[in-house]
């Protein structure tokens, strides 16, 4: 025990306090907490070694506590400076202070946290003669608590961040009980399915799964609950609230506790309807391409065979065959421009006439816009190629002043809408009927009649070749007024 007062105390309070100090002689140093005793003016009378350890130095004899600690800074735990000394408050009010925690920045700069208990000392008559201050260093405990609080804050922040991510993720996330009940769903699930959160939580898996796709998912889910399957994914159809059938991709993973007991299953859901539609379109496109390639090869083979039979020399075969292949190619170009869905009649004719235009007056085309289906476009491309080639070799386009006029319109024939086409040549060499039907004529007739179910009338008038075509609109799959 240290005694910091060498002089006598004033009577009678000093005598009473002195008797107390003599009675406590040697006791303070065996206390496990820092302790000091002061008189009614705050002068430090006795203190123990634990108090010196916390203070960092010893007070001078007769020094008041307020003067001794003047260089230190006393603050609340949160760093707010104290407006008045706690010891001074107890000495002024005579009221004990219990378990007050504060932060002390010592004169050497070290920061300590202490828990303070101050009790007033009174004489036999009840008069305040001093106080005993016990303070415990809780610095380590404070650091531990601060670390725990920071950890709790980080955990809370992470939980909030995860919750926000879960709720606002672009993909659907659900938590499902082992019996198939929905425990939790995020906003994306409601957007994908069209059902409200309350509706989904009141139902189970497969309630709205397409009946044809439920079994595969159900069997895998049962294996996952039984523990024989850890992870699985499946693509299936789902019937939305609005009745629309969509495709979804589901990935399911189990969540277990430390003992391995299944708690729930997390299912990640994505809407893959667009991807499935693209895959279907790609498949249809490949199938259609295969079909068209086979048809084109068959057409080329037929052209080659029939052209060879009608050609008197290899040179004439080559010329005729190449011309027909070019016509076929131009028709393909027109169809490709429209994604093989249709071709425009006027564009088809313009491409065929392009090599022979010697002026706008030589070829005149009049007619409404007509859209042709692919097969009809190929057939008509070959038909007009034969007419154009014949006109260029022997007819109106072979003479400087000759020309061709084409007119077409939708008319009623035999009670059905029909595309009527007129081909008129004028200004060319005189025309005489041929001795025998040419391959070109047979190609025109077979194409229009056999392929399109139409009629062909060819007249070898002296002033120029005439050709009338009547083709049922239904076989062309056309619509008037569309381009």
Rosetta blueprint (number, residue, H / E / L):
1 X L
2 X E
3 X E
4 X L
5 X L
6 X L
7 X L
8 X L
9 X L
10 X L
11 X L
12 X L
13 X H
14 X H
15 X H
16 X H
17 X H
18 X H
19 X H
20 X H
21 X H
22 X H
23 X H
24 X L
25 X L
26 X L
27 X L
28 X H
29 X H
30 X H
31 X L
32 X L
33 X L
34 X E
35 X E
36 X E
37 X E
38 X E
39 X E
40 X L
41 X L
42 X L
43 X E
44 X E
45 X E
46 X E
47 X E
48 X L
49 X H
50 X H
51 X H
52 X H
53 X H
54 X H
55 X H
56 X L
57 X L
58 X L
59 X L
60 X L
61 X L
62 X L
63 X L
64 X E
65 X H
66 X H
67 X H
68 X H
69 X L
70 X L
71 X L
72 X L
73 X E
74 X E
75 X E
76 X E
77 X L
78 X L
79 X L
80 X L
81 X E
82 X L
83 X L
84 X L
85 X L
86 X H
87 X H
88 X H
89 X H
90 X H
91 X H
92 X H
93 X H
94 X L
95 X L
96 X L
97 X E
98 X E
99 X E
100 X E
101 X E
102 X E
103 X E
104 X E
105 X E
106 X L
107 X L
108 X L
109 X L
110 X L
111 X E
112 X E
113 X E
114 X E
115 X E
116 X E
117 X E
118 X E
119 X E
120 X E
121 X E
122 X E
123 X L
124 X L
125 X L
126 X L
127 X L
128 X E
129 X E
130 X E
131 X E
132 X E
133 X E
134 X E
135 X E
136 X E
137 X E
138 X L
139 X H
140 X H
141 X H
142 X H
143 X H
144 X H
145 X H
146 X H
147 X H
148 X H
149 X H
150 X H
151 X H
152 X H
153 X H
154 X H
155 X H
156 X H
157 X H
158 X H
159 X H
160 X H
161 X H
162 X H
163 X H
164 X H
165 X H
166 X H
167 X H
168 X H
169 X L
170 X L
171 X L
172 X E
173 X E
174 X E
175 X E
176 X E
177 X L
178 X L
179 X L
180 X L
181 X E
182 X E
183 X E
184 X E
185 X E
186 X L
187 X H
188 X H
189 X H
190 X H
191 X H
192 X H
193 X H
194 X L
195 X L
196 X L
197 X H
198 X H
199 X H
200 X H
201 X H
202 X L
203 X L
204 X E
205 X L
206 X L
207 X L
208 X L
209 X E
210 X L
211 X H
212 X H
213 X H
214 X H
215 X H
216 X H
217 X H
218 X H
219 X H
220 X H
221 X H
222 X H
223 X H
224 X H
225 X H
226 X H
227 X L
228 X L
229 X L
230 X L
231 X E
232 X E
233 X E
234 X E
235 X E
236 X E
237 X E
238 X E
239 X E
240 X L
241 X L
242 X L
243 X L
244 X L
245 X E
246 X E
247 X E
248 X E
249 X E
250 X E
251 X E
252 X E
253 X E
254 X E
255 X E
256 X E
257 X L
258 X L
259 X L
260 X L
261 X L
262 X E
263 X E
264 X E
265 X E
266 X E
267 X E
268 X E
269 X E
270 X E
271 X E
272 X L
273 X H
274 X H
275 X H
276 X H
277 X H
278 X H
279 X H
280 X H
281 X H
282 X H
283 X H
284 X H
285 X H
286 X H
287 X H
288 X H
289 X H
290 X H
291 X H
292 X H
293 X H
294 X H
295 X H
296 X H
297 X H
298 X H
299 X H
300 X H
301 X H
302 X H
303 X H
304 X H
305 X H
306 X H
307 X H
308 X H
309 X H
310 X H
311 X L
312 X L
313 X L
314 X H
315 X H
316 X H
317 X H
318 X H
319 X H
320 X H
321 X H
322 X H
323 X H
324 X H
325 X H
326 X H
327 X H
328 X H
329 X H
330 X H
331 X H
332 X H
333 X H
334 X H
335 X H
336 X H
337 X H
338 X L
339 X L
340 X L
341 X L
342 X L
343 X E
344 X E
345 X H
346 X H
347 X H
348 X H
349 X H
350 X H
351 X H
352 X H
353 X H
354 X H
355 X H
356 X H
357 X L
358 X L
359 X L
360 X L
361 X L
362 X L
363 X E
364 X E
365 X E
366 X E
367 X E
368 X L
369 X L
370 X L
371 X E
372 X E
373 X L
374 X H
375 X H
376 X H
377 X H
378 X H
379 X H
380 X H
381 X H
382 X H
383 X H
384 X H
385 X H
386 X H
387 X H
388 X H
389 X H
390 X H
391 X H
392 X H
393 X H
394 X L
395 X L
396 X H
397 X H
398 X H
399 X L
400 X L
401 X L
402 X L
403 X E
404 X E
405 X E
406 X E
407 X E
408 X E
409 X E
410 X E
411 X E
412 X E
413 X E
414 X L
415 X L
416 X E
417 X E
418 X E
419 X E
420 X E
421 X E
422 X E
423 X E
424 X E
425 X E
426 X E
427 X L
428 X L
429 X L
430 X L
431 X L
432 X L
433 X L
434 X L
435 X L
436 X L
437 X L
438 X L
439 X H
440 X H
441 X H
442 X H
443 X H
444 X H
445 X H
446 X H
447 X H
448 X H
449 X H
450 X H
451 X H
452 X L
453 X L
454 X L
455 X E
456 X E
457 X E
458 X E
459 X E
460 X E
461 X E
462 X L
463 X L
464 X E
465 X E
466 X E
467 X E
468 X E
469 X E
470 X E
471 X E
472 X E
473 X H
474 X H
475 X H
476 X H
477 X L
478 X L
479 X L
480 X L
481 X L
482 X L
483 X L
